């Protein structure tokens, strides 16, 4: 199953280290089936963290092929991976880029984590860029922990559901047709 990640920007009033309040907009990543579900899920997730009013300012599909969390890491990094393939017809080397979101504490650890993810890859690849991502947190649909069976079942029901098709209604009513008399 292919996962679709949505980047949701949330605007809210944040208290900084000095105790002052400022309005900030931060991006979060949520796994959802549609924009509507992404909005619903980010509202649900953020209401657990933010007690005051907040506003969702933007939702867009994120271009991450995979998300890889790592323990004891607090920041997210975007790793660009170039898969290298030799095209026999043209005789040229082709590059296909994809992006991973990898959790780490610094760029070197992000590189090491990306290399660990790619170690069983059969083809050739290169890691041309790693940069810190502005993503604050990632909310997968279900994490596999106990107690998430209900979410899994809800997800499977949504995935298996088909849009309702309204059946064409046949008209069974009969009307008496008056015959016109010609005078």
C-alpha positions, 0 to 999 in steps of 0.5 A: 500500500502506498502511503500519502503524506500531507504537509500541514502548516499550523498557525498558533500562538507560541510561548518562547523561552523568555515567556513571551508569546508570538504567533508562529506557523509550523509544518507538520506531516500527517498520513491520510487518504485525502486532503479532507482527512488530512485536515481532520487528522491534523485538527485532532492531533494538534488539539492534544498539544495546543490548548489555545486556538490554532489555524491550518493555513496550508495543506499539500501533498509532501514528496517523501517516498519514505519516512524513517523515525529513529530513537533518541533523535529530535529533528527531521532531515530531508535526504535526497537519494539518486538511484543510478541505472544504466540505460542500454538503449541509449548507453547513458546513465539515468538518475532517478531522485527520491526523498526520504524524511529521516530523523536524526540529531545532526547532518552526519547522523542523518547521513549515517541513518540514510546509509543504514536504510539503503544498505540492502539496496541492490542497485547503485545510489548516491546521496547528493544532499541532506538538509534539515527539514522544517517539519516539526513532527510526523503523525503516521496513521497508525504506529503498530502499538497496542490499542491502535487496532481501532485505527487500523480497522477504520483505515481498512474500512475507508480504504475498502469503501466505494463511493455511493452510486445512486441507482437510477429510479424507474418510474412505475407510476401509471397515469390515465391518458385522456383521449381527446375527442374531435368534434 
